[in-house]
Amino acid sequence: MSSLLRRSELATPASNERMFAKAAGCGADLVFLDLEDAVAPAAKEAARAKAVTALVDVEWGHTARAVRINGVDTSWCHDDIIEIVTGAREHLDTIIVPKARTARDVWWVDVLLSQLEAKLGLSGRIRLEVLIEEVEGLANVEQIAVASPRLDALIFGAGDLSVSQGARVDTNFVPAGDYPGDFWHYARNKVLVAARIGGLDAIDAPYPDYQDPAGYERDARRAALLGYTGKWAIHPSQVRIANEVYSPTPEEVARAERNVAAYRDGEARGLGAVGVDGVLVDAAHVKLAEATLDRAARLARRAAVGG
């Protein structure tokens, strides 16, 4: 998985300058300026320049700067990439590709970015995140996950997936009737498994009802249990919840430290497993513990530099 933190990814319309400074200051790990669904067709071209100005002029601190472009099957995508990258240059960290259907969609963006980086003499490599929100994309997600070395994350997009598969859901993507079990479990888990195949982060879907913080937290915790490392936010009020849910708790860190210490002590004595608080701890438990400690260490490093 990526070394970057992506506990919270906040959506901000690229056409609305009034929101930029607030988005940058709300504590999100990543903010993406949206050229796609949040911008009306007549405003899309003008929104590019606004996004560039925000990327360059706003103080983002430790927040990663991203832009969601329009889909590769639209007339806007090509110029989205060229104008944003040419204007923002080193001030752009990530491009988010919506509605990826095949690995070739990601490959096309990768090639165009490589050409631009060479032409402009950029020192760093722009990262990619990809939205899985079409049934074809879900069917091909394992190939998409390994389509480019730029890829850092897969994002589960329940909204457009609802449309693509013809699901009967309400505006919060909840089934509009009785349904046994978790309506989105198959899709959510398939995206997660593909992300792990590619060594990527998995980011959970947005929760449109921003006046229901308890529902947002519930969805975030369920996704975190599966292994998701972050969640989209469509309102700044959701950022704090995501940051909390996708951070290890002090209890989790303490348990991880105990397990690793006990296992290493046993390993030095020739043991392959040890008991900790009445529970067997073996190599698999140590890997889980080390992942928790690594995430805690990254958070501590950010806090130490004022992030």
Residue, then its C-alpha position, 0 to 999 in steps of 0.5 A: m500500500s501507499s506510504l501516503l495517508r488517505r483516511s479522508e478524501l474531500a470532494t470540492p467542486a472545481s467551479n466554486e472558488r469560495m470552497f477552496a480555502k475551507a477545503a484546504g484547512c479542514g484537515a483532510d488527507l487529500v482534497f480533490l477539485d472535481l471537474e466531473d460530476a460537481v461541475a455543469p457541462a457549460a462550466k467545465e472548461a472554465a473550471r480548469a483555470k479555477a482549479v489550477t489557481a487553487l492548486v498553485d495559490v492556496e496553502w495546502g499544508h500537508t493535504a495532498r492536492a488532486v483533481r478528478i478529471n472527466g471520464v476518458d470517454t468524454s470530450w473534456c478529458h484530454d484537455d482536462i489533463i493537459e491544462i491542469v498538468t501544464g498549469a499546476r505542474e509540481h503543485l498537483d499530486t494526484i489525478i483521479v480517473p472516474k468510471a474506469r472500465t478497463a486497464r486500457d483506460v488507465w494506461w491511456v492516462d498514464v501515457l499522456l501524463s508521461q509525455l507531459e512530465a517529459k515535455l514540462g521537465l517535471s521532477g516528480r511523478i503524478r499519482l493516479e487513483v481510479l474510481i470503480e463505478e461501472v459494472e464493466g470496471l468492477a468485472n475488470v478491476e483486478q486488471i485495472a489494479v495493476a495497469s500502471p505503476r502510478l496507481d496508488a488507490l482504488i475507490f469504490g463508487a456506489g453512486d454511478l455503480s447503482v446506475s450502471q447495474g440498475a440498482r433500486v436505491d435511494t439518494n444515499f445509495v441505500p436499497a429502496g426496500d427490504y434486502p437481506g444483508d449488506f447490499w454493497h458487500y460484493a462490490r466493496n469487497k471485490v474492489l478491496v481484494a483487487a486493491r490488495i492484488g495491486g498493492l494499493d489503498a482502497i477508499d470507500a464510497p461517499y455518503p451523501d447524507y452529510q447531516d447524518p454523521a452517525g450513518y457516515e461513521r457506521d459505513a466508515r467503520r464497516a469498510a475499515l473492518l474489511g480493510y479499507t484505508g479511507k473514505w470519501a467525504i462530500h462535506p468538511s464535517q465528515v473529514r474528522i470522522a474519517n480521520e478518526v475511524y481510519s486511525p489506529t486507536p491507542e488500544e490497538v497500538a498497545r496490543a500490537e506492541r505487546n504482540v510483536a514484543a512477545y513474538r520476538d521474544g519467543e522467536a529468540r527462544g526458538l518458538g514459532a508462536v506464543g501466548v499473549d493474554g490467553v490468545l495464540v500469536d503467530a506470524a500472521h498476527v505479527k504481520l497484522a500488528e506491524a501494519t498497525l504500528d506502521r500506520a501509527a508511525r506515519l500519523a506520528r511523523r505527520a503530527a511531529v511536523g505539524g500536519 
